[in-house]
Amino acid sequence: MLAAATAAPAFAPPGTYRYSAALNGQSIGTWTASVKPGDGGPEIDENSNATFAGMQMAATAALVLGPDLAPTRYSGSYQVTGQTQTVSAALTATSAAIIGGFGGASHTLALAPATRHFVVIEPALLAGLFALPAQLQAWGDASVTWVAPVTGQAQTISKNPDPPARPAGIPAQDGEISMQGQIPFTIWYDPATLVPDEIIVPSQNAVLTRQRP
């Protein structure tokens, strides 16, 4: 009983997961999320490369989670047409300290009222979205505070009580997380592994689709 009570929450198995990205139905690039065990919890290392409107974009990022899958550290480096932007975040249960990004100097964001956990999700990047199915399963939260380090902003996002219909091609057994907020999105994921199979952002006509071996 003690072992069951102290067991780490379920998370995607270690390995590298590859995704193709499409915008308005056109392929724009590839994203990868590499999961590895860390000192306290799992770490997700991300690499992405895309071409959009004639611009070359690339990013690397690392998201470190604690034993309960709450984010503890994030670092990212983003390159767009030769310009590089870096950002980092250190998180506790109630605050997120951001350094860099568009906000420039260090500043601190607070946990939003009526939420118990932070999630770290950078716009157009994968690592935070990849972690979300496991996090929400572990926490049982209907609402969380979403931190976007590069913009230095936080907002509340919550589960959509009226989720969208299952798209064609999504496995029948897949679970679904549909979140509402400033940028609504839906994640379809394998319930056995908690690995996302498809991530859809309707307002941007953007889709990330898992590429299986």
RAWOTA-V891136 format. One record per pair of residues at least 12 apart in sequence whose ideal C-beta (glycine too) atoms are under 6 Angstrom apart, sorted by the first residue. I is the first residue (numbers start at 1). J is the second residue. Records with the same first field share a line. If there is no record, write none. Layout:
# RAWOTA-V891136
I->J, J
This chain:
# RAWOTA-V891136
9->69, 138
11->42, 134
12->35, 193, 194, 195
14->35, 36
16->32, 34
17->33, 195
18->32, 211
19->31, 208, 210
20->209, 211
21->208
22->207
23->206
24->205
28->50, 52
29->49, 50
30->49
31->48, 126
32->47
33->46, 126, 130
38->64
40->66, 67
41->65, 66, 67
42->65
43->64
44->63, 127, 130
45->62
46->61, 126, 127
47->60
55->81
57->80
58->79
59->78, 125
60->77
61->76, 127
62->75
63->120, 127
69->134, 135, 138
70->117
71->91, 118, 120
72->91
73->90
74->89, 120, 149
75->88
86->100
87->100, 101, 149, 150
89->149
91->118
94->111
95->108, 110
96->109, 118, 147
98->149, 152
101->149, 150, 152
102->151
103->152
109->147, 154
111->145
112->145, 156
115->143, 144, 145
116->141
117->139, 141, 144
118->145, 147
119->144, 146
120->147
121->146
122->148, 150
129->199
130->196
133->177, 189, 194
134->194
142->158, 159
143->156, 158
155->181, 182
157->179, 181
158->180
160->178, 180
163->176, 178
164->186
170->188
174->188, 197
175->189, 191
176->188
185->201
186->200
187->199
197->210
